[in-house]
Amino acid sequence: EFYVFTMSAPLTPHQLAELKCTSNNKCAECSSQNPAWASVSYGILICLDCAGIHRGLGVHVSFVRSITMDAWSSDQFDRMMRGGNDKWNEYWAKNASVVELASCNVTDIVVDSDRKEMAQKLKAKYESEIARSYRELLSSADGAIRGDADSSSNILSTSHQQSASSLPKKVVLPEDPLPTVKLYEDETFSFLLSMLLQSKKLLIAWGIFGVGSASYVQRLGHSYTPAAVLVMTAGIPYFFTKMGAKLLGAVQMKNRQDAFKSAKNLLVERITVGRATRLANCDVYYPPLSSSGERKGKVGLVFYPGALVDRTAYSPVATMLSDRGIMVVVANLEPTRLLFNVYNYNLREKIMRMINDALFLGGNGIWEIDEWSIGGHSMGCFAAITAVAQEMSSTVKKVVLYGTGAYPDKTYSDCPPLRDAAGVNALVINGSEDLIATSTILAGPKKEKIFQENMPPPLPANTTPSGDRGYTVRKTIVGGNHAGCAAYGPQTFPTPDGVRTITLEEQQKMTAKLTADFLLDS
């Protein structure tokens, strides 16, 4: 087959959006999210791994192109629009025999571990008479010319096209260092100790316990000495705090949340095509270049993950936001994936360093971003709120919060009310089935009241924000849960999460849309 074109150009953001319609938002082969490669022969979108297999089939069987790096002709784009993942899959399912459907099924195959088996099955599928007839069906509609490649000067063979868009070498993410239970114990002990020292009620109880214990010892016939008071007042509570830290450390180690494989594949794919990078202190998801090739964006978002959650789990939503023109910087909290408090963590310095690295180190050139926002998920919301409320409200005017209903208390930070920060607007997104954000186990029964008192007031209906007064927009995703804004789970700590009644993909799409509309004022 040969494809006629007189002029080629990268796909525009509008064309990309058209290609990534609902039926094309997953790889046609393995269902990985946000595929960035296409088989023009069948009008389907596929992921990086499956694109490699398709390329091995030969250009006469599957003509592969990148939707973000390659130039496209209008004919090729039109062919993609006439095709589609659903159309091809329906055609195959309707025309294949029972034996073919079973022998070529790759739904349950993991590409990385069973690549050879998957390649064999896809080879049989795409060298079949059914695949050939489908290619001809699309070709008869898009004006493709069959014949000698030298028959016209404006005809370019697919073999030449394929070599021009050869797939880049796949990126392998380095393994993050694994924490030890002892590391969690030490972090937890420091946190519990600071919580004790900052609570007047606990300190009074501690003192009463010590004096009471010393008095009890005296009544048993022992001398009432300062040493006894010291041991009873400090030693025993210290012992129980240490034991509590040991128990919680083991629980935290057990409840670490790794990202789904699809999220890892998506990040690798984005890094491979130059749309993301993994730096020492953060992952960065870059917007597309402007039509003139400039590295400029309107909005950037620094994002703190939830407690114990792998930062890679946020790649689906981060990718969708970056496709809307927003640079997303996800903080690296490895190895513990925890930020108990910020008394020994300079938030402003850490955030500014992440922004600096994202702009200057990882984007194949220097980027310019007009304004920055800060966000977080679950416990990561505490970092976002504290950073802006304490000292960054003069430059950061928007805060994005997922899965939260609690305000940082004294055990986390000395955080003033965010509503006192002039002109700061907040977006709070929760799922209707989120049983963690609504739980009062950790923050107590008054947490919602405290949250409302400290956050900017709600924006009145049919009102446009103006002046220096900030506002809070609260959105509920019906059917969504706590973990659904990312790709991990199920989450059972500190309390079991609710069960989604919508798909993970649906929740992530709604989360990304609400966030982008808020940040871009659209």
C-alpha positions in Angstrom: 0.0 0.0 0.0 1.1 3.6 -0.6 -0.3 6.7 0.9 -0.6 9.9 -1.1 0.1 13.2 0.5 1.4 16.6 -0.7 2.0 18.2 2.7 2.6 16.8 6.2 2.5 18.5 9.6 2.3 17.6 13.3 -1.2 17.0 14.6 -2.8 20.0 16.1 -4.2 19.9 19.7 -7.7 19.8 18.2 -6.8 16.9 15.9 -5.2 15.1 18.9 -8.4 15.6 20.9 -10.4 14.2 18.0 -8.2 11.1 17.8 -8.4 10.5 21.5 -12.2 10.2 21.6 -13.9 7.9 24.0 -13.4 4.8 21.9 -9.7 5.5 21.4 -8.6 6.4 24.9 -7.2 2.9 25.5 -4.7 0.8 23.5 -6.7 -1.3 21.0 -4.6 -4.4 22.0 -3.9 -4.3 25.7 -6.2 -1.5 27.0 -3.4 0.6 28.4 -4.6 4.1 28.9 -3.8 7.1 26.8 -2.0 5.4 23.8 0.4 7.7 21.9 1.0 5.6 18.8 -1.2 4.7 15.8 -1.6 1.9 13.3 -2.8 4.0 10.3 -3.5 0.7 8.4 -6.4 0.0 10.8 -7.2 3.5 12.1 -6.4 2.4 15.7 -4.5 3.9 18.6 -2.0 1.6 20.5 0.5 2.0 23.3 4.3 2.0 23.0 4.7 -1.7 23.7 2.1 -2.8 21.2 3.4 -0.3 18.6 6.8 -2.1 18.8 5.0 -5.4 18.0 3.0 -3.9 15.2 6.2 -2.4 13.7 7.6 -5.9 13.6 4.7 -7.1 11.5 6.1 -5.0 8.6 4.7 -1.9 7.0 2.7 -3.9 4.5 0.7 -5.2 7.4 0.7 -2.3 9.9 1.9 1.2 9.3 2.9 2.8 12.7 3.2 6.4 13.5 3.5 8.5 16.7 0.6 10.9 17.2 2.9 13.4 19.1 6.2 13.3 17.3 5.5 12.5 13.6 4.2 14.7 10.8 0.8 13.5 9.4 -0.8 14.0 6.0 -4.5 14.9 5.8 -5.2 11.6 4.2 -3.6 9.7 7.1 -5.6 11.7 9.6 -8.8 11.2 7.7 -8.2 7.4 7.6 -7.8 7.4 11.4 -11.1 9.3 11.8 -12.8 6.8 9.6 -11.4 3.9 11.6 -11.3 3.7 15.4 -10.5 1.1 18.0 -14.2 0.1 18.5 -14.8 -0.2 14.7 -11.8 -2.5 14.2 -12.5 -4.6 17.3 -16.2 -5.0 16.3 -15.3 -6.0 12.8 -12.8 -8.6 14.0 -15.3 -10.0 16.6 -18.1 -10.2 14.0 -16.0 -11.9 11.3 -13.5 -14.1 13.1 -14.2 -17.7 13.9 -14.4 -19.0 17.4 -11.0 -20.6 17.0 -9.5 -17.3 15.7 -11.1 -15.3 18.5 -9.6 -17.6 21.1 -6.2 -18.1 19.5 -5.6 -14.4 18.9 -7.0 -13.0 22.2 -4.4 -10.9 24.0 -6.6 -9.4 26.6 -5.1 -11.2 29.6 -1.4 -11.0 28.4 1.0 -8.8 30.2 3.1 -7.3 27.4 6.4 -7.1 29.3 6.4 -10.7 30.6 4.7 -12.4 27.7 5.9 -10.3 24.8 6.8 -13.3 22.6 3.3 -14.9 23.0 1.6 -11.6 22.3 3.7 -11.0 19.2 2.7 -14.5 17.9 -1.0 -13.9 18.5 -1.0 -10.4 16.9 1.0 -11.8 13.9 -1.7 -14.4 13.3 -4.5 -11.8 13.8 -3.1 -9.2 11.4 -1.9 -11.5 8.7 -5.4 -13.0 8.5 -7.8 -12.6 5.6 -10.1 -10.6 8.0 -7.4 -8.0 8.7 -6.5 -7.8 5.0 -10.1 -7.2 4.0 -10.4 -4.5 6.7 -7.3 -2.7 5.4 -8.8 -2.7 2.0 -12.1 -1.5 3.3 -10.5 1.6 4.8 -8.3 2.1 1.8 -11.2 2.1 -0.6 -12.6 5.0 1.3 -9.5 7.1 1.7 -8.2 7.3 -1.8 -5.0 5.2 -1.2 -3.2 4.4 -4.4 -2.0 0.9 -5.2 0.8 0.4 -7.6 4.5 1.1 -8.2 6.1 3.5 -5.7 7.8 5.3 -8.6 4.6 6.0 -10.5 4.3 9.5 -9.2 6.7 12.0 -7.5 4.1 12.8 -4.8 3.8 9.2 -3.7 5.9 8.0 -0.8 6.1 4.3 0.1 5.2 3.3 3.6 8.6 1.6 4.1 10.2 5.0 3.8 7.6 6.5 6.1 8.2 3.8 8.7 12.0 4.3 8.8 11.4 8.1 9.2 9.3 7.5 12.3 11.2 4.6 13.9 10.3 4.0 17.5 12.6 5.4 20.1 14.3 3.2 22.6 12.0 2.3 25.5 12.8 4.0 28.8 13.2 1.8 31.9 12.3 3.5 35.1 14.9 3.1 37.9 13.7 1.3 41.0 13.0 3.5 43.9 14.8 2.6 47.1 12.7 0.5 49.5 12.2 1.7 53.0 12.7 -0.5 56.1 10.3 -1.0 58.9 12.8 0.7 61.1 12.7 3.8 59.0 8.9 4.0 59.4 9.2 3.3 63.1 11.6 6.2 63.5 9.5 8.6 61.5 6.4 7.6 63.3 8.0 7.9 66.8 9.2 11.5 66.0 5.6 12.3 64.8 4.0 10.8 67.9 6.4 12.5 70.2 5.8 15.9 68.6 2.0 15.2 68.8 2.4 14.6 72.5 4.5 17.7 73.1 2.1 19.9 71.2 -1.0 18.8 73.0 -1.7 20.4 76.3 -4.3 17.8 77.2 -1.9 14.9 76.5 0.9 16.6 78.4 -1.3 17.1 81.5 -2.5 13.5 81.2 1.1 12.4 80.9 2.1 14.4 84.1 -0.9 13.1 86.1 -0.1 9.5 85.0 3.5 10.0 86.2 2.7 11.6 89.6 -0.1 9.1 90.2 2.2 6.2 89.4 4.9 7.5 91.7 2.3 8.0 94.5 1.1 4.4 94.0 4.7 3.2 94.3 5.1 5.1 97.5 2.0 3.6 99.0 3.5 0.2 98.3 6.2 1.1 100.7 8.8 2.4 98.3 10.5 5.8 98.9 9.1 8.8 97.0 12.2 9.9 95.1 12.7 12.2 92.1 14.0 9.3 90.2 10.7 7.4 90.7 8.8 10.5 89.5 11.1 10.8 86.5 10.7 7.1 85.6 6.9 7.1 86.0 6.4 10.5 84.3 8.8 10.1 81.3 9.9 6.5 81.1 6.6 4.6 80.9 4.9 7.0 78.4 8.1 7.0 76.3 7.9 3.2 76.3 4.3 3.1 75.1 5.0 5.7 72.5 7.9 3.6 71.2 5.7 0.5 71.1 3.0 2.5 69.3 5.5 3.6 66.7 6.7 0.1 66.2 3.2 -1.1 65.6 2.3 1.8 63.2 5.6 1.4 61.4 4.7 -2.2 60.5 1.2 -1.1 59.4 2.6 1.6 57.1 5.1 -0.7 55.5 2.3 -3.2 54.8 -0.1 -0.5 53.3 2.3 1.1 50.8 0.3 1.6 47.6 2.2 0.9 44.3 0.9 2.3 41.0 -0.9 0.1 38.6 1.2 -1.2 35.7 -0.9 0.8 33.3 0.1 4.0 35.1 3.8 3.0 34.9 3.5 2.2 31.2 1.9 5.5 30.6 4.7 7.4 32.3 7.3 5.4 30.4 5.5 6.2 27.2 5.4 9.9 28.0 9.1 10.0 28.9 9.9 8.1 25.7 8.2 10.7 23.5 9.6 13.7 25.4 6.4 14.7 27.2 7.5 13.7 30.7 10.7 13.2 32.8 11.6 11.7 36.1 13.9 13.9 38.1 15.4 13.3 41.5 12.8 15.3 43.4 9.8 15.1 41.1 8.1 13.7 38.0 7.3 16.4 35.4 4.5 16.1 32.8 5.1 18.7 30.0 2.4 20.4 27.8 2.7 20.1 24.0 4.9 22.6 22.3 3.2 25.7 20.9 2.4 25.8 17.2 5.6 27.8 16.7 7.7 25.3 18.8 8.0 27.4 21.9 8.1 25.9 25.4 5.5 28.0 27.0 2.5 27.3 29.2 -0.1 29.3 31.1 -0.3 27.2 34.3 1.8 24.9 36.3 0.7 22.6 39.1 2.9 21.3 41.9 1.2 18.2 43.4 1.8 16.2 46.6 0.8 12.5 46.6 -1.3 11.0 49.3 0.3 9.1 52.2 2.0 5.9 51.1 1.0 6.3 47.5 3.5 5.8 44.6 3.8 9.1 42.7 3.5 7.2 39.4 -0.1 6.5 40.3 -1.0 10.1 39.4 0.3 9.7 35.8 -3.2 9.3 34.2 -4.6 12.6 35.5 -1.3 14.4 35.2 -1.1 13.3 31.5 -4.7 14.5 30.8 -3.9 17.9 32.5 -0.6 18.2 30.5 -2.6 17.6 27.3 -4.7 20.6 28.3 -1.6 22.7 28.4 -0.8 22.5 32.2 2.6 21.5 33.4 2.3 19.0 36.3 5.0 18.5 38.8 4.5 15.5 41.1 6.6 15.5 44.3 8.9 12.5 45.1 8.4 11.5 48.7 10.3 8.2 48.4 11.3 6.1 50.2 8.6 6.5 52.9 6.0 8.2 50.7 5.0 10.1 53.8 5.2 13.7 55.0 4.1 13.4 58.7 4.7 17.1 59.3 6.6 20.0 57.8 8.5 21.3 60.8 11.7 19.9 59.5 10.7 20.1 55.8 11.1 23.6 54.2 8.0 23.6 52.0 8.8 26.8 50.2 12.3 25.7 49.4 11.3 22.3 48.3 8.5 23.6 46.0 10.7 26.3 44.5 13.4 23.7 43.8 10.9 21.4 42.0 9.7 24.3 39.9 13.2 25.3 39.0 14.2 21.8 38.1 11.0 21.3 36.0 11.6 24.5 34.0 15.4 24.1 33.4 16.5 20.5 33.8 14.1 18.0 32.2 12.2 19.5 29.3 14.8 19.3 26.5 15.0 23.1 26.8 14.0 26.0 29.1 10.3 26.3 29.8 8.2 29.4 30.7 5.1 29.1 32.9 3.0 32.1 33.6 1.5 31.1 37.0 1.8 28.3 39.4 -0.7 26.4 41.6 -0.2 23.9 44.4 -2.3 20.8 45.0 -2.4 17.4 46.7 -4.3 14.3 47.4 -5.4 13.2 50.9 -2.6 13.9 53.3 -0.7 15.6 50.4 -3.4 18.3 50.7 -1.9 19.4 54.0 1.3 20.3 52.3 -0.5 22.3 49.6 -2.6 24.2 52.1 0.3 24.9 54.4 2.6 26.1 51.7 0.1 28.7 50.4 -1.4 29.7 53.8 2.0 30.2 55.4 4.1 32.1 52.9 3.3 31.6 49.2 0.0 33.3 48.8 1.5 36.3 47.2 2.5 34.3 44.1 0.3 31.2 44.3 -3.4 32.0 44.0 -5.0 28.6 43.3 -5.0 25.4 45.4 -6.3 22.0 44.2 -7.3 19.4 46.7 -8.4 15.8 46.0 -9.9 13.5 48.6 -9.9 15.7 51.7 -12.1 17.2 54.3 -9.6 18.0 57.1 -7.5 21.1 57.8 -3.8 20.8 58.9 -3.5 20.8 62.7 -0.6 21.7 65.0 0.8 18.2 64.7 1.4 18.8 61.0 2.2 22.5 60.7 1.7 25.9 62.2 -0.8 26.7 59.5 -2.9 29.9 59.5 -6.4 29.9 58.0 -6.2 29.8 54.2 -9.2 32.1 54.1 -6.9 34.9 55.4 -4.7 34.6 52.4 -5.8 37.4 50.0 -7.3 36.3 46.7 -6.5 32.5 47.0 -9.1 30.2 45.4 -9.4 26.5 46.2 -10.9 23.6 44.4 -11.9 20.6 46.5 -12.8 17.4 44.6 -14.2 14.4 46.5 -15.9 11.2 45.4 -19.4 10.4 46.7 -18.1 6.9 47.8 -15.0 8.3 49.5 -15.1 6.8 53.0 -11.6 8.0 53.9 -12.0 11.8 53.4 -15.3 11.6 55.5 -13.8 9.5 58.2 -13.3 11.1 61.6 -10.9 8.4 62.9 -7.8 10.7 62.7 -9.1 14.2 62.7 -12.1 13.9 65.1 -15.8 14.7 64.8 -15.3 18.4 64.3 -13.0 18.1 61.3 -15.5 19.3 58.7 -16.4 22.3 60.8 -12.7 23.2 61.3 -12.1 22.7 57.6 -14.9 25.1 56.6 -13.8 27.7 59.1 -10.3 27.8 57.8 -10.8 27.4 54.0 -11.9 30.3 51.9 -15.7 30.7 51.9 -17.9 29.0 49.3 -18.4 30.9 46.0 -22.1 32.0 45.9 -24.1 30.6 43.1 -24.1 32.6 39.8 -21.2 34.7 41.1 -18.0 35.6 39.4 -14.9 35.8 41.7 -13.4 39.3 41.9 -11.1 41.4 44.0 -8.9 40.1 46.8 -11.5 37.8 48.3 -10.8 34.1 47.7 -13.4 31.4 47.4 -13.7 27.6 47.7 -15.4 25.4 45.0 -16.4 22.0 46.2 -17.2 19.3 43.6 -18.4 15.8 44.2 -17.8 13.1 41.6 -20.9 10.8 41.9 -19.7 7.2 42.1 -16.1 8.1 42.8 -14.0 7.0 45.7 -10.8 8.1 47.5 -8.2 6.2 45.4 -10.0 6.9 42.1 -8.1 10.1 41.3 -5.0 8.0 40.8 -4.2 4.5 39.6 -3.7 2.3 42.7 -5.7 0.5 45.3 -7.8 -0.8 46.8 -7.0 1.4 49.9 -7.8 0.0 53.3 -5.7 2.3 55.6 -6.4 4.2 57.8 -9.9 2.9 57.1 -11.3 1.0 54.1 -12.2 3.1 51.1 -15.6 3.0 49.5 -16.3 1.0 46.3 -16.6 3.0 43.1 -19.8 2.8 41.1 -18.2 4.3 38.1 -15.1 3.2 36.2 -11.6 4.3 37.3 -11.2 5.9 33.9 -14.4 7.9 34.3 -13.4 9.2 37.7 -10.0 10.3 36.4 -11.4 12.0 33.4 -13.9 14.0 35.5 -11.1 14.8 38.0 -8.9 16.1 35.2 -11.6 18.1 33.5 -12.7 19.8 36.8 -9.1 20.6 37.6 -8.2 22.0 34.2 -11.4 24.1 34.0 -10.6 25.6 37.4 -6.9 26.3 36.7 -7.5 27.6 33.2 -10.6 29.6 34.2 -12.6 27.9 31.5 
